[in-house]
Amino acid sequence: MSDYSGDEFMDEDYDDFEYSEAESENSTAAAPATQTTHQETQGGTYGGTYSADAAFDDDDDDFFGDGADFEPVLGGLRKKKPWEVDFTVYDINELRAKENAISERLEPMLALPKETTTLLLHDFSWKEEPLLESFLVDKDRTLARVGLSDSSQRPQLESGDEDFECGICFCGGADEQFLRLSCGHRFCSDCYTTYVGAKVQEGESWRIRCAAPKCPVLVGLEAARLLLDGEASERYESNLTRSFVKELRTLAWCPAPNCEFAIECQVPQAAWAYSIPTVRCRCGATFCFGCRLDDHVPAPCALVARWVQKCKDDSETSNWIKANTKECIKCRSTIEKNGGCNHMTCRECHHEFCWVCSGPWSEHGQSYYSCNRFEEDSSKNARDSVSKSRAMLVRYLHYFTRFDNHEQSAKLARKLLAATEKNMEQIQREHTLSWIEVQFLNDAVDVLSQCRSTLKWSYVLGYYMVSDNQKIIFENNQSDLEMATEYLNELIENPISDDGPSIEQFRRTVIDKTTYVRTRWETILADIISGLQENRWQFESE
């Protein structure tokens, strides 16, 4: 049972945090970013980057130097944390407005219709400078590579004549309407509508080409919109928007199920080695913009990819087999020891050997239950291989066990959040507190979840980090955060009893511990991001 006296982890403990050679002001250097975040609220939009709201006591300034980094929140804006990046969240209508704005900006420069400009931008992945350069060098070639021409003729449905015959259904006559593209091919409107509608159903958008075989000319936006209506038209516009997001490197769809928001993040890929581009959608999902996985701060995407693959493949299964079984020297069959005797006989080839040194049993004389031949070359290599595999397995299990423990604890923290809602209602009723006054429990659970995630991924950093003095400092800081997190977790899980502290004492203790743990969390994150930027750590290649 926890003691709620509030003596543990107080202000004097702030000095325990270990810094490497980088000072605190250097460790809070912001990662590169180029755009202000906008997140919608009920009353409109506000600027700023997403993170947990920070609350700090006056004494916290001693922990962070002069406290200059912690500016008050004014007008919804506050100073960005070192591990935060700028991003913008868009809905479908905002994406289309952004797409139109880019097209309208280039339209007068190219002196082309807006629809043609948009098609060129699609083909150049919305990279304006390469498009302008190519267009100025060779206008006709730039248009032709997309399947367009400089023709001023706009697509429209025309009435047929006596000589018209559709090349698809072979119907014709003056009563038929047809569509003619710049290539001169013409087909009846019904066939063209069916053709374009089928392409749209397959997921196509701006790349739909003329219905004539091997014709490279694009149907184009105007013609497609002229032919389609209703659900087919809506799907076509949706496909265009999805193409826009897919082609623009700085845009990505939120990976949450059934979410239709897209996020823009302009952190360059080269910066992902030290700046983890974690973004949060309006739907509440938090993920890494770089690899589309869940939030994995503070581990860079490259290390996370290696770790995830390692956990999926059979590398550690192989290590377990090597550590707990041996191969017959003669036929290479895998043998597991099931008794205490070191005299092994292969069931496949009946070769007899020593389990300890893997040498032939015939060379062991009367040493039937022990082996004293540890330094002979015939057995040393075999023992070294087993020892190495066993050491690799033990090391992996050390980090994976702690990684998995924090992952499971994070899941329990989410369940704790649901239970906390009920506790807050109970405290309100029994102690006549307002809803705002019981938010301290909610804040504590939020901080716990953040710390669990950070600790979980910090073990991935530790696994690949080369052992040196910098790693010792890292592990000490990791241990401090882990200890503080466990204490806060235990504190809020224990129920309030009549013989325990008063509700005010409990509330004050939880608030103090939450503030302290948040401070630890923010500091270790700032230090890790600073260390990644400064190449303070070396990571093993395998």
LINVEN-V678189 format. One record per backbone hydrogen bond with DSSP energy under -0.5 kcal/mol. CO is the residue of the C=O (numbers start at 1). NH is the residue of the N-H. If there is no record, write none. Layout:
BEGIN
CO|NH  CO|NH
END
This chain:
BEGIN
2|4  3|6  7|10  10|13  11|14  12|15  13|16  14|17  23|26  23|27  24|28  26|29  37|48  38|89  39|46  41|44  44|41  46|39  57|60  58|61  59|62  59|63  60|63  60|64  62|65  64|66  64|67  67|70  69|71  72|74  74|77  77|74  81|84  82|31  87|38  88|264  90|262  91|95  92|96  93|97  94|98  95|99  96|100  97|101  98|102  99|103  100|104  101|105  102|106  103|107  104|108  106|110  107|111  107|112  113|117  114|118  115|119  116|120  117|121  118|122  119|123  120|124  121|126  122|125  124|127  126|128  127|131  128|132  129|133  130|134  131|135  132|136  133|137  134|138  138|142  139|143  140|144  141|145  142|146  143|146  143|147  143|148  147|218  156|180  158|178  161|164  161|173  164|173  166|170  171|166  173|176  176|160  177|189  178|158  179|187  181|184  185|181  186|167  187|179  188|192  189|193  190|194  191|195  192|196  193|197  194|198  195|199  196|200  197|201  198|202  199|204  200|203  205|208  208|219  208|220  212|215  217|210  220|224  221|225  222|226  223|227  224|228  229|232  229|233  230|234  231|235  232|236  233|237  234|238  235|239  236|240  237|241  238|242  239|243  240|244  241|245  242|246  243|247  244|248  247|249  248|251  250|265  252|263  256|259  261|254  262|90  263|252  264|88  268|271  269|272  270|273  271|274  271|275  272|301  275|277  276|278  277|289  278|85  279|287  281|284  285|281  286|295  287|279  287|289  288|292  293|288  296|299  300|304  301|305  302|306  303|307  304|308  305|309  306|310  307|311  308|312  309|313  314|318  315|319  316|320  317|321  318|322  319|323  320|324  321|325  324|337  326|335  328|332  333|328  335|326  342|344  342|355  344|353  346|350  351|346  352|361  353|344  354|358  359|354  360|363  361|364  362|365  364|367  366|368  373|376  376|379  376|380  377|381  379|383  380|384  381|385  382|386  383|387  384|388  385|389  386|390  387|391  388|392  389|393  390|394  391|395  392|396  393|397  394|398  395|399  396|400  397|401  398|402  399|403  400|404  401|405  402|406  403|407  404|408  405|409  406|410  407|411  408|412  409|413  410|414  411|415  412|416  413|417  414|418  415|419  416|420  417|421  418|422  419|423  420|424  421|425  422|426  423|427  424|428  425|429  426|430  427|431  428|432  428|433  434|438  435|438  436|439  438|441  438|442  439|443  440|444  441|445  442|446  443|447  444|448  445|449  446|450  447|451  448|452  449|453  450|454  451|455  452|456  453|457  454|458  455|459  456|459  457|460  457|461  458|462  459|463  460|464  461|465  464|540  468|472  469|473  470|474  471|475  472|476  473|477  474|478  475|479  476|480  477|481  478|482  479|483  480|484  481|485  482|486  483|487  484|488  485|489  486|490  487|491  488|492  489|493  490|494  495|497  497|500  502|506  503|507  504|508  505|509  506|510  507|511  508|512  509|513  510|514  511|515  512|516  513|517  514|518  515|519  516|520  517|521  518|522  519|523  520|524  521|525  522|526  523|527  524|528  525|529  526|530  527|531  528|532  529|533  530|534  531|536  532|535  538|466
END
